[in-house]
Amino acid sequence: MRAAAGTKPAFPWDDVMAIGFGLLRLSPDTFWKMTPVEFERALSALRPGRTMPPSRETLAALMRTFPDHATMETGFG
């Protein structure tokens, strides 16, 4: 559901608390003392295999190695 023009959607406190208390099994004291970054890092343990996005330098190197233009061999762009 979209928020009305000019207003922000409400923060999903119910979902965040359910994850913090239910999945991560944090105590209320620990949960409320966590920063958003700490909470995200704790939550990342439930998402194995996820990595950080490539750096700007890595992306530039990939774009040089695999440019987006058609070649005679493949015909793909």
N, C-alpha and C positions, 0 to 999 in steps of 0.2 A: 504494500500500500504506500502511495506517495504522500509526502507531507504537503500541506498547502504551500502555495508560492510564498517565498520569503521566510518560511519557518523551517527549523531543523527537525528531523525525525527524533523521537525520544530515544534515549540510550537504552539498549536492551538489557537492563539490569537483571530481569528474571533469568535470561539465558546465561549471562555471565556468572551469576551466583550459582546457578544449577551446575555449571561446569566446574567452578571453583570448589564448591562444597561436595558435589556428587561425584564427579569424575576425578578431580585432583585430590579430593578428600582433605582440603585445607581446613584448618580451624578458623573460626570467625576472626580471631585476632590476627592470624597470619594473612588471611585474605584481605582484610581492610588495611593492613600495613603495606601491601604490595604496590609497587608502581605498575602502570600499564605495561611497561617493558618487561618487568619481572614476570607478570602474569602471562604475557605472550610467550616468553621463554619457557616457563613451566608447561604451558599448553603445547608447545612444540614437541615435547616428549611423546605426545599422543599421535604425532604425525611423522613417523619415521621415514627417512629417505628424502624429506623436503630439504632443499638447499636454498641458499641465498641466490637472488638473481645475478646474472653475470655483471661484472663491472663494465663501465663504459669502455675501458681499454680492451677487455676480452670480447665484448660485442663488436668493436671496431675491427679487431683481428679476424673474427669469424666472418664479418661482412667482406673483408678483403679476400679471404680464402674462398668464400662461397658467395660471389656477387649475384645479385638478382637481375641477370640478363640472359637471354637465350644464347645457347651455344650451338654450333653446328652438329656436335656429337649427340646431344640429348634432345634438342628442340624445345626444352623446358626453359621457363624464365625465372 
